[in-house]
């Protein structure tokens, strides 16, 4: 199933130098775009987060994976895309029953009680 590209509005974008001396935070606009100015030359980590989406880092190969730094030269401008994935959650009560599940074969499912 192909990924659907959509712009993530109102996401928080943090840009931090790898030595943590320089850091800026901005919010994406309604088109999902952001602009960070006044950064000195050096390597930067870029991360985005917003409700309903998995936190993402620039250059990450998959959601939840570490990204790679963007290295800027003096006066350089860069355009980056940070790919985010929709978040999801499963909730419900935890049960102590010992239900058995089969998936086209034989097997046994055990439940453990932790104290």
VOKOLLUM-513925 format. One record per atom (N, C-alpha, C): residue in one letter; atom name; x, y, z. Coordinates in nm, 4 decimals, always signed. Layout:
N
<"a","CA",<X,Y,Z>>
...
This chain:
115
<"x","N",<+0.0850,-0.1171,+0.0000>>
<"x","CA",<+0.0000,+0.0000,+0.0000>>
<"x","C",<+0.0896,+0.1233,+0.0000>>
<"x","N",<+0.0764,+0.2094,-0.0972>>
<"x","CA",<+0.1641,+0.3257,-0.1051>>
<"x","C",<+0.1337,+0.4270,+0.0048>>
<"x","N",<+0.2385,+0.4956,+0.0488>>
<"x","CA",<+0.2211,+0.5994,+0.1500>>
<"x","C",<+0.1506,+0.7189,+0.0886>>
<"x","N",<+0.0691,+0.7832,+0.1665>>
<"x","CA",<+0.0000,+0.9032,+0.1219>>
<"x","C",<+0.0743,+1.0223,+0.1803>>
<"x","N",<+0.1180,+1.1111,+0.0940>>
<"x","CA",<+0.1891,+1.2309,+0.1377>>
<"x","C",<+0.0875,+1.3338,+0.1839>>
<"x","N",<+0.1038,+1.3830,+0.3038>>
<"x","CA",<+0.0216,+1.4926,+0.3494>>
<"x","C",<+0.1062,+1.5854,+0.4343>>
<"x","N",<+0.0674,+1.7095,+0.4387>>
<"x","CA",<+0.1411,+1.8087,+0.5160>>
<"x","C",<+0.0926,+1.8022,+0.6603>>
<"x","N",<+0.1855,+1.8075,+0.7536>>
<"x","CA",<+0.1498,+1.8023,+0.8948>>
<"x","C",<+0.1541,+1.9451,+0.9494>>
<"x","N",<+0.0374,+2.0000,+0.9752>>
<"x","CA",<+0.0290,+2.1378,+1.0246>>
<"x","C",<+0.0448,+2.1417,+1.1757>>
<"x","N",<+0.0994,+2.2502,+1.2227>>
<"x","CA",<+0.1155,+2.2780,+1.3657>>
<"x","C",<+0.1999,+2.1736,+1.4383>>
<"x","N",<+0.2977,+2.1192,+1.3701>>
<"x","CA",<+0.3934,+2.0269,+1.4342>>
<"x","C",<+0.5055,+2.1093,+1.4969>>
<"x","N",<+0.5583,+2.0625,+1.6072>>
<"x","CA",<+0.6718,+2.1277,+1.6709>>
<"x","C",<+0.7998,+2.0720,+1.6104>>
<"x","N",<+0.8852,+2.1615,+1.5633>>
<"x","CA",<+1.0122,+2.1231,+1.5023>>
<"x","C",<+1.1243,+2.1760,+1.5909>>
<"x","N",<+1.2140,+2.0866,+1.6328>>
<"x","CA",<+1.3309,+2.1300,+1.7106>>
<"x","C",<+1.4555,+2.1080,+1.6263>>
<"x","N",<+1.5417,+2.2073,+1.6292>>
<"x","CA",<+1.6686,+2.2017,+1.5576>>
<"x","C",<+1.7772,+2.2256,+1.6612>>
<"x","N",<+1.8591,+2.1244,+1.6861>>
<"x","CA",<+1.9651,+2.1337,+1.7868>>
<"x","C",<+2.0993,+2.0983,+1.7255>>
<"x","N",<+2.2012,+2.1787,+1.7588>>
<"x","CA",<+2.3361,+2.1409,+1.7157>>
<"x","C",<+2.3736,+2.0130,+1.7894>>
<"x","N",<+2.4575,+1.9316,+1.7276>>
<"x","CA",<+2.4929,+1.8033,+1.7889>>
<"x","C",<+2.5672,+1.8209,+1.9206>>
<"x","N",<+2.6293,+1.9374,+1.9431>>
<"x","CA",<+2.6953,+1.9623,+2.0715>>
<"x","C",<+2.6001,+2.0292,+2.1716>>
<"x","N",<+2.4745,+2.0476,+2.1327>>
<"x","CA",<+2.3679,+2.1058,+2.2158>>
<"x","C",<+2.3911,+2.2519,+2.2555>>
<"x","N",<+2.4813,+2.3212,+2.1887>>
<"x","CA",<+2.5054,+2.4631,+2.2195>>
<"x","C",<+2.4035,+2.5542,+2.1536>>
<"x","N",<+2.3495,+2.5116,+2.0405>>
<"x","CA",<+2.2514,+2.5914,+1.9673>>
<"x","C",<+2.1246,+2.5094,+1.9538>>
<"x","N",<+2.0127,+2.5706,+1.9858>>
<"x","CA",<+1.8852,+2.5019,+1.9713>>
<"x","C",<+1.7738,+2.6000,+1.9424>>
<"x","N",<+1.6857,+2.5627,+1.8518>>
<"x","CA",<+1.5702,+2.6464,+1.8185>>
<"x","C",<+1.4487,+2.5566,+1.8023>>
<"x","N",<+1.3331,+2.6115,+1.8358>>
<"x","CA",<+1.2071,+2.5408,+1.8197>>
<"x","C",<+1.1114,+2.6298,+1.7420>>
<"x","N",<+1.0455,+2.5716,+1.6416>>
<"x","CA",<+0.9474,+2.6442,+1.5611>>
<"x","C",<+0.8259,+2.5540,+1.5405>>
<"x","N",<+0.7182,+2.6122,+1.4909>>
<"x","CA",<+0.5951,+2.5384,+1.4623>>
<"x","C",<+0.5696,+2.5444,+1.3118>>
<"x","N",<+0.5297,+2.4312,+1.2530>>
<"x","CA",<+0.4989,+2.4317,+1.1099>>
<"x","C",<+0.3717,+2.5127,+1.0845>>
<"x","N",<+0.3630,+2.5707,+0.9657>>
<"x","CA",<+0.2444,+2.6479,+0.9296>>
<"x","C",<+0.1347,+2.5540,+0.8782>>
<"x","N",<+0.0260,+2.6116,+0.8277>>
<"x","CA",<-0.0856,+2.5294,+0.7795>>
<"x","C",<-0.0493,+2.4428,+0.6599>>
<"x","N",<+0.0585,+2.4780,+0.5905>>
<"x","CA",<+0.1049,+2.3981,+0.4764>>
<"x","C",<+0.2116,+2.2974,+0.5188>>
<"x","N",<+0.2412,+2.2901,+0.6498>>
<"x","CA",<+0.3406,+2.1953,+0.6987>>
<"x","C",<+0.4839,+2.2425,+0.6805>>
<"x","N",<+0.5025,+2.3700,+0.6501>>
<"x","CA",<+0.6370,+2.4238,+0.6248>>
<"x","C",<+0.6884,+2.4980,+0.7479>>
<"x","N",<+0.8207,+2.5049,+0.7584>>
<"x","CA",<+0.8825,+2.5777,+0.8686>>
<"x","C",<+1.0097,+2.6440,+0.8201>>
<"x","N",<+1.0529,+2.7465,+0.8949>>
<"x","CA",<+1.1739,+2.8189,+0.8621>>
<"x","C",<+1.2503,+2.8456,+0.9907>>
<"x","N",<+1.3782,+2.8106,+0.9892>>
<"x","CA",<+1.4669,+2.8376,+1.1022>>
<"x","C",<+1.5810,+2.9222,+1.0479>>
<"x","N",<+1.6047,+3.0363,+1.1108>>
<"x","CA",<+1.7092,+3.1264,+1.0623>>
<"x","C",<+1.8134,+3.1495,+1.1710>>
<"x","N",<+1.9269,+3.2054,+1.1287>>
<"x","CA",<+2.0311,+3.2444,+1.2233>>
<"x","C",<+2.1110,+3.1308,+1.2814>>
<"x","N",<+2.1234,+3.0222,+1.2088>>
<"x","CA",<+2.2023,+2.9088,+1.2583>>
<"x","C",<+2.3469,+2.9221,+1.2122>>
<"x","N",<+2.4422,+2.9087,+1.3039>>
<"x","CA",<+2.5818,+2.9078,+1.2618>>
<"x","C",<+2.6154,+2.7758,+1.1920>>
<"x","N",<+2.7275,+2.7727,+1.1233>>
<"x","CA",<+2.7709,+2.6502,+1.0551>>
<"x","C",<+2.7848,+2.5372,+1.1566>>
<"x","N",<+2.7568,+2.4153,+1.1109>>
<"x","CA",<+2.7727,+2.2979,+1.1973>>
<"x","C",<+2.6694,+2.1913,+1.1698>>
<"x","N",<+2.6795,+2.0787,+1.2402>>
<"x","CA",<+2.5827,+1.9700,+1.2238>>
<"x","C",<+2.4623,+1.9899,+1.3169>>
<"x","N",<+2.3429,+1.9626,+1.2631>>
<"x","CA",<+2.2185,+1.9817,+1.3387>>
<"x","C",<+2.1294,+1.8583,+1.3296>>
<"x","N",<+2.0645,+1.8259,+1.4410>>
<"x","CA",<+1.9621,+1.7223,+1.4445>>
<"x","C",<+1.8276,+1.7917,+1.4390>>
<"x","N",<+1.7377,+1.7404,+1.3550>>
<"x","CA",<+1.6058,+1.8002,+1.3362>>
<"x","C",<+1.5019,+1.6945,+1.3727>>
<"x","N",<+1.4095,+1.7315,+1.4633>>
<"x","CA",<+1.3052,+1.6384,+1.5053>>
<"x","C",<+1.1698,+1.7086,+1.5006>>
<"x","N",<+1.0654,+1.6319,+1.4708>>
<"x","CA",<+0.9300,+1.6857,+1.4676>>
<"x","C",<+0.8384,+1.5991,+1.5534>>
<"x","N",<+0.7414,+1.6656,+1.6147>>
<"x","CA",<+0.6442,+1.5933,+1.6971>>
<"x","C",<+0.5130,+1.6711,+1.6984>>
<"x","N",<+0.4037,+1.5992,+1.6985>>
<"x","CA",<+0.2714,+1.6587,+1.7137>>
<"x","C",<+0.1737,+1.5478,+1.7518>>
<"x","N",<+0.0624,+1.5867,+1.8087>>
<"x","CA",<-0.0372,+1.4887,+1.8541>>
<"x","C",<-0.0892,+1.4069,+1.7366>>
<"x","N",<-0.0999,+1.2769,+1.7562>>
<"x","CA",<-0.1524,+1.1885,+1.6533>>
<"x","C",<-0.0494,+1.1356,+1.5546>>
<"x","N",<+0.0766,+1.1760,+1.5723>>
<"x","CA",<+0.1840,+1.1338,+1.4834>>
<"x","C",<+0.3004,+1.0818,+1.5667>>
<"x","N",<+0.3796,+0.9926,+1.5102>>
<"x","CA",<+0.4992,+0.9403,+1.5765>>
<"x","C",<+0.6114,+1.0421,+1.5593>>
<"x","N",<+0.6842,+1.0707,+1.6681>>
<"x","CA",<+0.7971,+1.1627,+1.6611>>
<"x","C",<+0.8924,+1.1148,+1.5528>>
<"x","N",<+0.9430,+1.2081,+1.4736>>
<"x","CA",<+1.0310,+1.1711,+1.3628>>
<"x","C",<+1.1542,+1.2602,+1.3608>>
<"x","N",<+1.2629,+1.2052,+1.3089>>
<"x","CA",<+1.3870,+1.2800,+1.2948>>
<"x","C",<+1.4280,+1.2839,+1.1476>>
<"x","N",<+1.4878,+1.3959,+1.1091>>
<"x","CA",<+1.5375,+1.4106,+0.9735>>
<"x","C",<+1.6385,+1.2994,+0.9441>>
<"x","N",<+1.6248,+1.2353,+0.8285>>
<"x","CA",<+1.7188,+1.1327,+0.7862>>
<"x","C",<+1.6954,+0.9949,+0.8451>>
<"x","N",<+1.5896,+0.9780,+0.9258>>
<"x","CA",<+1.5606,+0.8462,+0.9835>>
<"x","C",<+1.5116,+0.7520,+0.8742>>
<"x","N",<+1.5526,+0.6268,+0.8821>>
<"x","CA",<+1.5122,+0.5287,+0.7816>>
<"x","C",<+1.3733,+0.4723,+0.8070>>
<"x","N",<+1.3232,+0.4865,+0.9310>>
<"x","CA",<+1.1907,+0.4362,+0.9667>>
<"x","C",<+1.1410,+0.5135,+1.0890>>
<"x","N",<+1.0090,+0.5140,+1.1114>>
<"x","CA",<+0.9558,+0.5829,+1.2295>>
<"x","C",<+1.0182,+0.5298,+1.3586>>
<"x","N",<+1.0510,+0.6209,+1.4480>>
<"x","CA",<+1.1088,+0.5820,+1.5761>>
<"x","C",<+1.2579,+0.5523,+1.5717>>
<"x","N",<+1.3181,+0.5600,+1.4555>>
<"x","CA",<+1.4615,+0.5335,+1.4406>>
<"x","C",<+1.5384,+0.6645,+1.4489>>
<"x","N",<+1.6661,+0.6590,+1.4846>>
<"x","CA",<+1.7446,+0.7820,+1.4909>>
<"x","C",<+1.7680,+0.8404,+1.3514>>
<"x","N",<+1.7806,+0.9712,+1.3491>>
<"x","CA",<+1.8065,+1.0395,+1.2235>>
<"x","C",<+1.9547,+1.0624,+1.2036>>
<"x","N",<+1.9856,+1.1435,+1.1041>>
<"x","CA",<+2.1250,+1.1802,+1.0799>>
<"x","C",<+2.1343,+1.3314,+1.0799>>
<"x","N",<+2.2489,+1.3841,+1.1159>>
<"x","CA",<+2.2615,+1.5300,+1.1202>>
<"x","C",<+2.2610,+1.5927,+0.9811>>
<"x","N",<+2.2107,+1.7146,+0.9770>>
<"x","CA",<+2.2201,+1.7988,+0.8592>>
<"x","C",<+2.3369,+1.8926,+0.8862>>
<"x","N",<+2.4371,+1.8921,+0.7989>>
<"x","CA",<+2.5557,+1.9757,+0.8186>>
<"x","C",<+2.5411,+2.1015,+0.7337>>
<"x","N",<+2.5433,+2.2165,+0.8025>>
<"x","CA",<+2.5310,+2.3457,+0.7349>>
<"x","C",<+2.6646,+2.4171,+0.7317>>
<"x","N",<+2.6951,+2.4795,+0.6179>>
<"x","CA",<+2.8125,+2.5662,+0.6064>>
<"x","C",<+2.7683,+2.7080,+0.6410>>
<"x","N",<+2.8631,+2.7983,+0.6603>>
<"x","CA",<+2.8310,+2.9386,+0.6890>>
<"x","C",<+2.7419,+2.9968,+0.5801>>
<"x","N",<+2.6273,+3.0521,+0.6188>>
<"x","CA",<+2.5366,+3.1167,+0.5245>>
<"x","C",<+2.4571,+3.0224,+0.4365>>
<"x","N",<+2.4721,+2.8930,+0.4548>>
<"x","CA",<+2.4018,+2.7958,+0.3693>>
<"x","C",<+2.2539,+2.7899,+0.4026>>
<"x","N",<+2.1724,+2.7689,+0.2990>>
<"x","CA",<+2.0286,+2.7448,+0.3136>>
<"x","C",<+2.0026,+2.6003,+0.2730>>
<"x","N",<+1.9160,+2.5338,+0.3457>>
<"x","CA",<+1.8853,+2.3943,+0.3139>>
<"x","C",<+1.7343,+2.3736,+0.3194>>
<"x","N",<+1.6850,+2.2877,+0.2336>>
<"x","CA",<+1.5450,+2.2467,+0.2360>>
<"x","C",<+1.5422,+2.1002,+0.2759>>
<"x","N",<+1.4659,+2.0686,+0.3789>>
<"x","CA",<+1.4592,+1.9304,+0.4266>>
<"x","C",<+1.3140,+1.8847,+0.4343>>
<"x","N",<+1.2962,+1.7549,+0.4260>>
<"x","CA",<+1.1660,+1.6925,+0.4466>>
<"x","C",<+1.1824,+1.5920,+0.5601>>
<"x","N",<+1.0950,+1.6020,+0.6587>>
<"x","CA",<+1.0949,+1.5055,+0.7690>>
<"x","C",<+0.9680,+1.4230,+0.7535>>
<"x","N",<+0.9839,+1.2948,+0.7338>>
<"x","CA",<+0.8693,+1.2067,+0.7119>>
<"x","C",<+0.8174,+1.1553,+0.8457>>
<"x","N",<+0.6868,+1.1762,+0.8681>>
<"x","CA",<+0.6234,+1.1333,+0.9924>>
<"x","C",<+0.5212,+1.0241,+0.9620>>
<"x","N",<+0.4955,+0.9403,+1.0607>>
<"x","CA",<+0.3957,+0.8343,+1.0473>>
<"x","C",<+0.2822,+0.8603,+1.1461>>
<"x","N",<+0.1625,+0.8282,+1.1059>>
<"x","CA",<+0.0473,+0.8405,+1.1967>>
<"x","C",<+0.0685,+0.7505,+1.3171>>
<"x","N",<+0.0283,+0.7992,+1.4324>>
<"x","CA",<+0.0392,+0.7206,+1.5547>>
<"x","C",<-0.0882,+0.6421,+1.5791>>
<"x","N",<-0.0789,+0.5415,+1.6629>>
<"x","CA",<-0.1948,+0.4608,+1.6997>>
<"x","C",<-0.1725,+0.4049,+1.8396>>
<"x","N",<-0.2793,+0.3652,+1.9025>>
<"x","CA",<-0.2692,+0.3073,+2.0361>>
<"x","C",<-0.3732,+0.1980,+2.0506>>
<"x","N",<-0.3416,+0.1016,+2.1320>>
<"x","CA",<-0.4355,-0.0055,+2.1657>>
<"x","C",<-0.4573,+0.0025,+2.3152>>
<"x","N",<-0.5815,+0.0099,+2.3557>>
<"x","CA",<-0.6106,+0.0166,+2.4987>>
<"x","C",<-0.7118,-0.0892,+2.5353>>
<"x","N",<-0.7208,-0.1172,+2.6611>>
<"x","CA",<-0.8189,-0.2129,+2.7103>>
<"x","C",<-0.7742,-0.2707,+2.8424>>
<"x","N",<-0.8639,-0.3381,+2.9086>>
<"x","CA",<-0.8278,-0.3947,+3.0388>>
<"x","C",<-0.7337,-0.5138,+3.0236>>
<"x","N",<-0.6499,-0.5315,+3.1200>>
<"x","CA",<-0.5619,-0.6487,+3.1234>>
<"x","C",<-0.6355,-0.7592,+3.1960>>
<"x","N",<-0.6386,-0.8740,+3.1363>>
<"x","CA",<-0.7129,-0.9864,+3.1945>>
<"x","C",<-0.6169,-1.0971,+3.2359>>
<"x","N",<-0.6583,-1.1718,+3.3355>>
<"x","CA",<-0.5743,-1.2803,+3.3855>>
<"x","C",<-0.6213,-1.4160,+3.3348>>
<"x","N",<-0.7158,-1.4202,+3.2455>>
<"x","CA",<-0.7653,-1.5497,+3.1991>>
<"x","C",<-0.6610,-1.6201,+3.1126>>
<"x","N",<-0.6794,-1.7470,+3.0934>>
<"x","CA",<-0.5832,-1.8259,+3.0160>>
<"x","C",<-0.6485,-1.8726,+2.8864>>
<"x","N",<-0.6921,-1.7799,+2.8086>>
<"x","CA",<-0.7558,-1.8123,+2.6806>>
<"x","C",<-0.6542,-1.8773,+2.5882>>
<"x","N",<-0.7016,-1.9684,+2.5079>>
<"x","CA",<-0.6159,-2.0350,+2.4104>>
<"x","C",<-0.6474,-1.9810,+2.2719>>
<"x","N",<-0.5425,-1.9613,+2.1965>>
<"x","CA",<-0.5607,-1.9092,+2.0606>>
<"x","C",<-0.4988,-2.0055,+1.9617>>
<"x","N",<-0.5687,-2.0294,+1.8508>>
<"x","CA",<-0.5113,-2.1101,+1.7446>>
<"x","C",<-0.5185,-2.0320,+1.6151>>
<"x","N",<-0.4176,-2.0460,+1.5360>>
<"x","CA",<-0.4108,-1.9762,+1.4076>>
<"x","C",<-0.3798,-2.0774,+1.2995>>
<"x","N",<-0.4731,-2.1647,+1.2714>>
<"x","CA",<-0.4539,-2.2621,+1.1655>>
<"x","C",<-0.3603,-2.3751,+1.2041>>
<"x","N",<-0.3334,-2.3937,+1.3286>>
<"x","CA",<-0.2458,-2.5013,+1.3734>>
<"x","C",<-0.2660,-2.5229,+1.5215>>
<"x","N",<-0.1834,-2.6056,+1.5794>>
<"x","CA",<-0.1969,-2.6268,+1.7227>>
<"x","C",<-0.0968,-2.5393,+1.7954>>
<"x","N",<-0.1320,-2.5015,+1.9119>>
<"x","CA",<-0.0437,-2.4176,+1.9919>>
<"x","C",<-0.1065,-2.3897,+2.1256>>
<"x","N",<-0.0305,-2.3271,+2.2116>>
<"x","CA",<-0.0813,-2.2973,+2.3443>>
<"x","C",<-0.0394,-2.1544,+2.3798>>
<"x","N",<-0.1317,-2.0820,+2.4369>>
<"x","CA",<-0.1031,-1.9464,+2.4816>>
<"x","C",<-0.1137,-1.9432,+2.6320>>
<"x","N",<-0.0115,-1.8946,+2.6965>>
<"x","CA",<-0.0135,-1.8874,+2.8425>>
<"x","C",<-0.0141,-1.7432,+2.8859>>
<"x","N",<-0.0844,-1.7189,+2.9932>>
<"x","CA",<-0.0805,-1.5843,+3.0473>>
<"x","C",<-0.0007,-1.5882,+3.1755>>
<"x","N",<+0.0795,-1.4870,+3.1986>>
<"x","CA",<+0.1604,-1.4787,+3.3195>>
<"x","C",<+0.1033,-1.3722,+3.4095>>
<"x","N",<+0.1070,-1.4004,+3.5360>>
<"x","CA",<+0.0623,-1.3017,+3.6330>>
<"x","C",<+0.1858,-1.2406,+3.6953>>
<"x","N",<+0.1943,-1.1083,+3.6916>>
<"x","CA",<+0.3066,-1.0434,+3.7554>>
<"x","C",<+0.2607,-0.9812,+3.8846>>
<"x","N",<+0.3473,-0.9852,+3.9814>>
<"x","CA",<+0.3123,-0.9300,+4.1120>>
<"x","C",<+0.3941,-0.8093,+4.1439>>
